[in-house]
Amino acid sequence: MTNFEFLQAEHVKLLQNHADLQKRYDMLAAAVGFSNISVGDASKLSFVKKFVTKITEIYDNDLYSDITIYCDGHQFRGHRLVIATRTDYWDDLSRLDRIEFKDITYNTGCAVLKWMYTDHVDGLLGSRCLMEILVAAVKYRFLDLQIRCELLLLDRIDCDSCLMLYDIATKNDLVQLKDNCEKMIKAKWNEFSADDFTNVSASLLYGLIKSYSEHVLHSIIRLKRSDILLLFFIENFQELPKLCNEEVSGTFPLELALESDQIEIATSLVNHHADVNSIDNNGKTLLMRMLVKNKVNALIFLIQNGANFGQKVDITGENLLHIAASTKCSYELIEWLSSNLNHFDINDVDNDSKTPFIKAVDSENIEIIELLLQKSAVDINKMDRKGCSPISSALFKIRNMALAELIAKAGTDLNILYKGVFMIHHAVYTSNLDAVQFLCRHKVDVNKRTAEGMLPLQIVIDSENINLDLIRILMRSAANISLKISGSHETLLHHIIGSENDSEILEVCIENNICNEDIFTIVDTNGHTPIAKAVFSGKFQSAELLIKAGANVNEKDPEGVSLLMRTINSKLDDAAVFLLDHGTDISGCISDKDCFSLAIEFSLLKTIRRLCAFAREGEKYINASLLWEALQQGSFEIAKILTESGCHLNGCFYNENQKFHQTLLHKAIGLKLRDAAIFLIDAGCDIDISEQWQINGEKPGRDTPLLACIRSDFNDVAMYLIKRGARLDRKDAEGRSAVHLSIYKKNIAILIELLNKCNPDLLLDTDCSGNTPLDVAIETHNYLAAETLIKKAPKLITQVDENGEMLLHKTVRAIDLESVLFLISANFDVNACTVNESCVTALHLNAQYGSEIIMRNLILAGANVNAISTDGFTPLHVAAYNNYEALCMILLENGAQPNVPDTLGNTPLHRAVSGGSVACVNVLIGDSRINLRALNKKQQNALFLTTGDLSRTNSLDILQMFLNADPQFPLDEKDVDGFTVFLLSYLKGNENMCHALLRCGVCLGTISQSGISVFKHVTPTKQLLFSLLDKLEREPCWADGHSCSECEMKFSLTMRKHHCRHCGRLVCARCSEQEVPILKYGVEKPARIWYVVLLFMPISILLMTVSIIAYIYFFTTCTLVDFYSKSSNDTLEAHNLLDSQSSSDRPRLMSRFLTEAELREVFMLPEYTPRDLDLTLKEREFLNKAGKVSSITDQIIQAVKST
């Protein structure tokens, strides 16, 4: 069951269920009477149900029947009550004893009666049966039955039933059914045939056509309804000239009628302005279109109604006869054409200049051809625009020989041109054997030339695929091979010899007895006779045929040189052998050289072998130079003959200066003559002989043939020498063996062959530079060779050089990543140490040379990041000292211990600080495991090692890093000698570090165990100490000890400790008698200082004090003495100058403080730079001057107070 049938069945079930539901509803409605009575009233519902049941039971039963129903000759007993309930068709049934269903079949009547009593309609009834029931329901006003049937039929609408249903719906005004039928008709309109509308009324069908057909007239003709055509003519009377000649999809109404043999309709169309000469879009008339369709009756109809015979197609220029020539014609059409042939111009041409006869030939239309040939007026030689005549078309285009024979019998010209050449030439060009046979059979001239002078036989010979049958046909038709080719002095016979299939062609020619003695003496442009050309061109089979035909094998040229000598002089070995085999005379010569000498000179092996049968061997033929000549030319067979004759294989050749000589084998290798070298080796020459011998004091070369081959990449011969047992331990002048050279040249094939043959101990030999083959392979990055060597001798990889280093150490030192990776992949022990006093690993070396990627690969390969060298260094020590920040990070990330001490107790942090590696110090301090306070064997932490760094920033940066990481870092910690970081920085002159440490609060007066302090250390100048004292911003830490740091008196109950408040130095009372206020510390009261500090207290402090006092004084007086103009050194003069000032010449107002320079000029204070800590005479004088300055200051203060 298809999906549609399934849905249809389900729809029928739904309709039946709907009917049952409607019936129950009606029963319920009847019971309740559409009032407010409860549905649960059982008595009412029971009555209705019983009543309906009783009605159903009395169907087709005489019980209670009171009327007779007649239908289609049958009678039924019925009940007036039931009939009256179902329909009002009969007005008063009480007066009628019988009723009749007219025009209803028995089955339809039964279905209607069954519905009346049971309210049931079988949904499986056929569509036609339902239509009859619907018609009966409409006629007898069974409204419910009508609705039921209409619903069932709505689902049955299809192509077969929609027209009938549409007719019924239209007649009975069934709107819903009509609408659905219209939709179906519209959708399937083009699928209906004329037979489907046979029973549809004219008016209804005309309406459908107008509604659903775009082209009404064409639809009427297609449906073959002449009655509707009359309605169309009446309705569209004014537009008939246009409508009757309207072309739809390339078809005219008249054409459509004629195609379907509707002569009556065609006549009506012609009578209503249809044009019998209508032209379609392709320019063809109705007459032409009917002819193509072989509609003879249509042709007759059109001719009878005035159709034009002579009309042409505008696009192609074809007339009716052209179209007939291209059409497969029926017998009736041929008869019609024959009877009307006089109406046509049989030689008329179309736009391609084709006559109907040419058209017929092109189409192989035998019937038309025979019809046209009956007319003597037909031109059978006329050509079209492309130069094609009927005979050429038959021969070459369609290749119909029977048709060509028919045209030839009609007397056509067989020498007519086709495509610019005669037909015989074109037939040969195209290898058209049938056409050639046809033309030769009709006696066409086969020796005719083209405009370019080409002969038919020449064309065949020059073709790619030689057709011997064509040649045979032409030869039998008297083709002449002694004719000369146009533009050349050679005959066709020469041309045949020069062709590819010469022997086959020549054999065909000889079969036809065309050769005579004169033809063998004709020469071509090169002066060659046919036999000479055959011999010189190597056409020996043709030459043999010519000899058999009478050609002379001992012929000579005009200079008297025989054919044999000419072939040898032309180096034609096979040609000379051919002539010798055919008994030629060998007694000729050229330039005093006989044929044997020429054959050796030109390496004609076959000729030499033949000539050896006629001559004796001599010594002049077996010397080394003759052998070399043969080898150089590749004539190894000749060389073999010579060697068999005793030629010396180890013969030598001197160079131009006669200083050295080479053997034949070395010379062959030098020129890369592979075959020559192998020949000499096979022949038994010395394969281990040196290349050069010492002559006239020159240094001899040492290359053996094997070394020479490897050096020049002559692999084939090198392989052969190895195979033949050449010595592998021989070395060149640089001490390199064959293995060394093969690696230098990156010649893996040779290397593998050498390794297969050599002793592994040979691989341990070194060249003059001390390199083993493996060293060379790694140095040249020839890893494939290195891998091969390691497989052959695994101990090579661990071999130690003269420096105690292995390969991995050298490659790491060279920062050669590729080589390192190769050695790692070769399972080299990455933790192997050098065999020397350093005893370092590859990781130590890499930490020194700084390759990040090599370090990562070494670690990945299992390198020990905590490996210790002889000096106790780990890789982290080395990387930190060399300031490789990234390497330090890699090592720490991979588990390197940051606190490992070396033999001196220095950790990596010590090494980083000592090397000034700020970045590495930062990395190490950032590691959580680092011990900043770790001490070396001198009890020094890492910060001690910054004291020697005099750079401006490194030591300060490192100090700051330490303090950031450990703010409580012990800056005053002492080493084993009692030195602090500050004291060492001072001793080493690191001024920046000293200042920074003082700012951090270190003790200035620290004394070492040997009594060294900043005050007692002897320096060339005291400038650094002055600078430190000058820039003290706060009171420094006090030093501690058991004795005075100046006089070294030990402290006791009577000798108390004192400190200099300016520098913090530990002194006794005697050494600190002086008291002065220290203003920069904010100490206004006199404080105890070490007396010598007066020397070091900055002059600027005293001058500042004086400046402040002077400023106060001058500001109150609002005047300032112009000290710039005075040069007096005495301060009293300044006072006198002040006293002598009058109000009229009061100096200018002060607008700024005095500078230090100005104050110096005022007080004429001398600049003093002390050179030693001990008080000298000059220093004592300076102290006196300082006291003088103090008294001047007191006087100024007193003057201020008095004012």
C-alpha angles and dihedrals in degrees: 000000000000123000091253093052090048092052091046092054091049090051091053090052091051091051091051091048089049091052092050091049091049090050092052091047091053090050091050093046091050090050097051094036092220089284133116092274112133119256088228092069096122097188095058093044091047092054095052092045092050091047093053091045091052091050089053092050095053092056108126089000131120092221110120090350114156105168139045122229120204122201130166093335095316130103131212132190112240144175124242092214093058094044093048091048092053103042144007093209091116113054103209116012092177090077095046125083094182141024131189135215102216124200091012125119122234094252092050091049091051091051091050093049092047090053091048092058104029103025087228129132118184107240091203094065116120122261093248091052091049089050091055091048089049092051090049091047091052093046096048094036098244091161098179091048090048092054091046093051092044091055092049092048093050087070093047098058111127140138093282098050106026095086094051092044090048089053092049093045092049094049093046097037095241099166101186094046091045093052093051091048090051091054091052093047091050093050095046100033096119092049095062119099130208091259090060090064098044094107097037114107118250096242094047093046092047089054091051092049092051091047101046107021122080092200108042099183094051090049092051091051092045090052090049094228109149090173091062090045089063090054089050092051091050094048096044100034095136095050100043096110089058099037095046091055099041114130114218119185089342094309130111122210091243090049090051092051093047093047090056091044092243095151092164093056091041089054091049090051093050089048088053098054102279108158114232089198096054115151122214128216090276092056095251123137126226088254091058093045093051090047091054088051092048091238099157094170089053090050091051091048092050094047090048089052094051106271115170117246096195100054114129134204107252095213099048103018091231121151128204092275092053089054092047089052090056094044130086098239128207122227091256091052092050089051091050092048091048091053092048099037092110089065091065134075098232094195095047114129133216127221090286090053090249119149121213087256092057089046091052091049092049089052093041087233098167094178093056091042091054090044092053094043088060086071114076090205093070113112107223095179098053114123129214125230092279092054095255118143125193093259093049090048091052093047102040112016103041097010093216105156094183089056090046089052089052091052093044091053087054087063105258120170109257094191092061117130123255121188090347097307137078116272092246090058093046091048089053092045091055094039088237098168094180092052092048091050090047093051094043090048087056091052100252113174107259094190094060115125129222123234087271091050096254118154121214091241091050090053091053092049092050095049120106095236110043113217107203091189089061090051091047091051092048093047091050088050090060102267108174117222093187091070114110121241114248112262093013139079095224124098128229086262090060088046091052091052090051093051126095097247095039100142095049092048093045091050090054089050093049090050088063093052096238096141125099134167095261094059091060093060097053111110129206130220091288092052093251124144117214091265091047092049091049092050095044093047092048094245093141095158089056090044090053090051090050092049089052089049091054109275116150114244092194097052117141133210122242089273092057097250113145123235091247095056091047092053092048091047087051089052092242102152098173092044091053091048090049092053092045090051090053095054103261120170113261098193098097129104142191124211091348091305120117124214094267093055092047091049092055092045091052095038095240098168098177091047091049091052090050093046092049086070089063103037140047126243118250136189092254088070098053106052122118095253091057090049091049091050090053092047093047090053091046093245095144095159089057088046089051090052089050094048090049085054092058105269112167109250096197095051115143136221122214121223121240094270093046089235099122140000138215132216121240090256094052091048092051090050092048091054090040093238096163099181092045092052093048090047091055092047092050090046090060107257121160105275096187099051117125119252099235134028124209112259127170094000097304119145108257122237119235105203114129117205090263093053091045091053094050092047092053096040091245093154102167094056092041090055090048092050091051090048091051092053105261113177111263098194096067114113136203127235091282093052095253119145127209090269091054092050095047089054093047089051091044089233103157096173092057092042093054091049091049092049091051090056105033133085112252089233088065088067090065093062116110131212125232089283092054095250123142119212090261090053089053092049093052093043092053093041091241094150096165089059091045091052090049091050093049091051089052096045113012093184090067090080093061097046113129123221128219091277092055093251129131126216095270092053092051094048092048090049088052090048088234103162096181093053092046091052090048093052091047090052088050088061094251111174101253090195094058112128128220114261096235140081093286096057093194130161128229088261090059091052093047090050086056096048097038110229109157097190093048090052092052092050092047091051091047088052090057104267113168107245090197097050112143126218127210089273090051093253120150120201087259090060091054096044092047093050092049092049097241099156096178092050091051090052092049092049093048091047090053097051105274111162110237096199101053109130124218124221090286092048094253116145123209086266090058089050093048092049093046090052093048090240099160095172092051091047088054091051094048094046088050091060111097091218096059120117105213093187096051112139129213125217090282088057089247124142120216093268091066088069093062092068093083094052106097094179114123100242113014099077092041092049091050091047090052091049091053093049092046091052095041115016089184094054109150100246092169094053113132130220126222091285094050095253122142127205090257095050092048091047089053093047090052093046096245096155096172092053091048093053092046092050092048089052087054090056104254120161114268096196100056114145124203124225089263091054097255117149135157089263098051100036110111113234132165090249137009093225094114092050091048090049092051093048092044094053098047104128098182138020107283127228116282118250121232132213148121100261140034111278091218108041095016093227111156117243121245140155090290095035104062128193119253132177130214104244090211102051103011093237118158107242140155125249094261093055092048103046095127120091124191133158112258102213097179088061090046091249104141095170119078109271130198113261136172105263094232090059086077086073091054102038105111117260087221089068092057093042091049089055092050091045093054092050092046090048092053091049098046093042090058092049092040090220135102127197111233097240091172090076094048127084100177115130096202119092092208090065087060090055091047089050090054093050093049095056116111129203092249096059098035111158123251122282118268114248101174145020119275115258123234090254091053091050090049088053091048095052096025090227110182121237109243130190112185118213103192140033094231116085111255128187092267091050090054088052089051090054089053090051089049088055089050090053089051092054091049089052091052091051091052091050091050090050090052091050093049091053 
